[in-house]
Amino acid sequence: MSARTLGLSVLVLSAATATSLLRAEPQPTPAPTKWELTFKPDQLQKINANGRTYWYLIYRVVNNTGEDVDFLPVIERVSDIITEQPADKAEQSPDKASKLIVDPALTGVDSSVFKAIKQRHARTYPLLVSPVEVIGRIRQGIDNSRESVAVFKDLDPRASKFTIYVGGLSGERQTLPNPSYRKPAQPTDGNVAVTPDEKNTPVFVIQKTLALPYTLPGDGSTRRYATPALGRPEWVMR
């Protein structure tokens, strides 16, 4: 093998190694290894209540796992705000820079907002329960399915795409070391207690989570009238 051929081989190998490292993020198992609930989302919609605009996603959860399980939903909307603001301008105006916005679903949503949603869908979802009421044990079978709703505050008009993450649908978990963990310094006085830092933990737990990607066509002035398009749902570890 010539030196030139060897050099090209090393370059190809290095590129492949770098690619594999970039893709080395935690992935769920190809086939379920733990219990897994069936999640059926409806169309993402908006509603005006109490002078405010809310986004909501009605869903049905079915337990076909073969055992009764506890449903403890953790639902978040992550919006992707992309701008063409130069780096120097972004430092001067951080509110105009590209960023991700994380909006947890409103578990304790105002009762009048939930009532407005329930009334709108009374014919199609007569058994709709609030985000608080859906928490708890779900028995097996389609007859014991639960219907609820995830409610979010209004979407930033700059967002052209966002993802709704639904946790609590699977028993699959992974425990990973925290690369940012720093062992806390020991106090010089043995009688002084060290205040624990919840963010500085040696490990953290991620769970199998359903990702629902949406896109909104148009620009900041027209997106408020656009219908969000759901892409291909996928399982991720989060």
C-alpha positions in Angstrom: 0.0 0.0 0.0 1.5 3.4 -1.0 1.8 6.3 1.4 -0.8 8.2 -0.5 -3.3 5.3 -0.3 -2.5 4.8 3.4 -3.1 8.5 4.0 -6.5 8.4 2.3 -7.5 5.3 4.3 -6.6 7.1 7.5 -8.7 10.1 6.5 -11.7 7.9 5.6 -11.4 6.0 8.9 -11.1 9.3 10.9 -14.2 10.7 9.2 -16.1 7.5 9.9 -15.0 7.5 13.5 -16.0 11.2 14.0 -19.4 10.4 12.5 -20.0 7.5 14.8 -19.0 9.6 17.8 -21.4 12.3 16.7 -24.1 9.7 16.5 -23.2 8.1 19.9 -26.1 9.7 21.7 -28.3 7.3 23.8 -30.9 5.5 21.7 -33.9 3.4 22.8 -33.9 -0.3 22.1 -35.3 -1.3 18.7 -38.0 -3.4 20.3 -39.6 -2.6 23.6 -37.9 -4.2 26.6 -40.2 -2.7 29.2 -43.9 -1.9 29.3 -45.0 0.6 26.7 -48.3 2.5 26.5 -50.0 3.3 23.2 -50.3 7.1 22.6 -52.8 8.4 20.0 -52.7 12.2 19.5 -55.4 14.2 17.8 -54.9 17.4 15.7 -52.9 20.1 17.5 -55.3 23.1 17.8 -55.6 26.6 19.4 -58.3 28.1 21.6 -58.9 31.5 23.0 -60.0 31.6 26.7 -59.9 34.3 29.3 -58.5 36.7 26.8 -55.5 34.4 26.0 -54.5 32.0 23.3 -53.6 28.4 24.2 -52.4 25.5 22.1 -53.7 22.1 23.0 -53.3 18.4 22.0 -56.0 15.9 22.9 -54.8 12.4 23.2 -55.9 8.9 24.1 -53.7 6.5 26.1 -54.3 2.7 25.8 -52.7 0.1 28.0 -51.9 -3.1 26.0 -48.9 -4.1 28.1 -50.5 -7.0 29.8 -50.3 -5.4 33.2 -51.8 -2.4 35.0 -49.2 0.5 35.0 -49.0 4.0 36.4 -49.2 6.8 33.8 -47.1 9.8 35.0 -47.0 12.0 31.9 -44.2 14.5 31.4 -45.1 16.6 28.3 -43.0 19.5 27.0 -43.0 21.6 23.8 -39.6 22.6 22.5 -39.7 25.5 20.0 -36.8 26.1 17.6 -36.3 29.9 17.0 -33.9 30.5 14.1 -32.8 33.9 13.1 -30.1 35.3 10.8 -28.8 37.7 13.5 -25.0 38.0 13.4 -23.1 36.9 16.4 -22.2 40.5 17.5 -25.8 41.6 17.1 -27.0 38.6 19.0 -24.8 39.6 22.0 -26.3 43.1 22.0 -29.9 41.8 21.6 -30.2 38.3 23.1 -34.0 38.3 22.7 -33.5 38.3 18.9 -30.9 35.5 18.7 -31.6 31.9 17.7 -32.6 29.8 20.7 -34.7 26.9 21.9 -37.7 27.6 24.1 -39.0 24.8 26.4 -42.6 25.1 27.5 -43.9 22.4 29.9 -47.5 21.5 29.4 -49.8 23.3 31.9 -50.7 20.6 34.3 -52.5 23.0 36.6 -54.3 24.7 33.7 -57.1 27.1 34.6 -60.4 25.1 35.0 -62.2 27.5 32.6 -59.7 26.7 29.9 -60.2 23.0 30.3 -63.9 23.4 30.4 -63.8 25.3 27.1 -61.8 22.5 25.4 -64.0 19.8 26.9 -67.1 21.6 25.6 -65.7 22.0 22.1 -65.0 18.3 21.9 -67.9 16.9 23.9 -69.2 14.8 21.1 -65.9 13.2 20.0 -64.3 13.0 23.5 -67.1 12.7 26.0 -64.8 11.1 28.6 -62.1 13.8 28.4 -60.4 14.3 31.8 -58.1 17.1 32.9 -54.2 16.8 32.9 -54.3 16.2 36.6 -57.1 13.6 36.5 -55.3 11.5 33.9 -52.3 10.9 36.3 -52.5 7.5 37.9 -53.0 3.8 37.2 -54.3 2.7 33.8 -55.9 -0.7 33.6 -55.5 -3.0 30.7 -57.5 -3.0 27.5 -59.1 -0.5 25.1 -62.2 -0.2 27.3 -60.0 1.3 30.1 -58.2 3.8 27.8 -57.9 7.4 29.1 -58.5 10.6 27.2 -56.9 13.8 28.2 -55.3 17.0 26.9 -51.9 18.7 27.0 -52.3 22.5 27.1 -49.5 25.0 26.3 -49.3 28.8 26.3 -49.3 30.6 23.0 -46.4 29.8 20.6 -43.7 32.3 19.8 -44.6 33.7 16.3 -40.9 33.3 15.3 -41.1 29.5 15.7 -41.2 27.7 12.4 -40.9 24.3 13.9 -41.3 22.7 17.3 -41.4 19.2 18.9 -43.8 17.9 21.6 -42.1 15.4 23.8 -44.3 12.9 25.7 -42.6 11.1 28.6 -44.2 8.5 30.9 -45.3 6.1 28.1 -42.5 3.6 28.7 -40.7 1.9 31.5 -37.4 2.0 29.7 -34.8 4.0 31.5 -31.0 4.6 31.2 -28.7 5.9 33.9 -25.8 7.9 32.5 -22.8 9.5 34.2 -22.9 13.3 34.4 -19.9 14.7 32.6 -20.3 18.0 34.4 -20.3 16.5 37.8 -18.0 18.1 40.3 -17.4 16.5 43.7 -18.4 19.1 46.3 -15.7 20.5 48.5 -15.7 19.2 52.1 -16.3 21.8 54.8 -13.4 22.6 57.1 -15.8 22.5 60.0 -17.3 19.0 60.4 -20.4 20.5 62.0 -21.3 22.6 58.9 -23.7 20.8 56.5 -23.1 20.9 52.8 -26.1 22.2 50.8 -26.9 19.7 48.0 -26.9 21.0 44.5 -29.7 19.2 42.5 -28.0 20.0 39.2 -24.6 18.7 40.3 -25.4 14.9 40.5 -23.0 12.1 39.6 -25.5 10.5 37.3 -28.8 11.4 35.6 -31.7 9.2 34.4 -33.2 9.5 30.9 -36.3 7.8 29.7 -37.8 6.5 26.5 -39.8 9.5 25.2 -42.1 9.9 22.2 -41.2 12.9 20.0 -43.9 14.5 17.9 -42.2 17.0 15.4 -44.3 19.8 13.9 -43.7 22.4 11.3 -45.5 25.7 10.7 -45.3 27.3 7.2 -45.2 31.0 6.5 -43.5 33.8 8.4 -44.0 35.6 11.7 -47.1 37.4 10.4 -48.8 34.4 8.8 -47.9 31.5 11.0 -50.6 32.3 13.5 -53.1 31.3 10.9 -51.3 28.2 9.7 -52.1 24.6 10.6 -49.2 22.8 12.2 -48.1 19.7 10.2 -47.1 16.6 12.2 -44.0 14.8 10.9 -43.0 11.3 11.7 -43.2 10.5 15.4 -40.1 8.7 16.8 -38.9 7.3 20.1 -35.9 9.1 21.7 -34.1 9.0 25.0 -34.5 12.2 26.9 
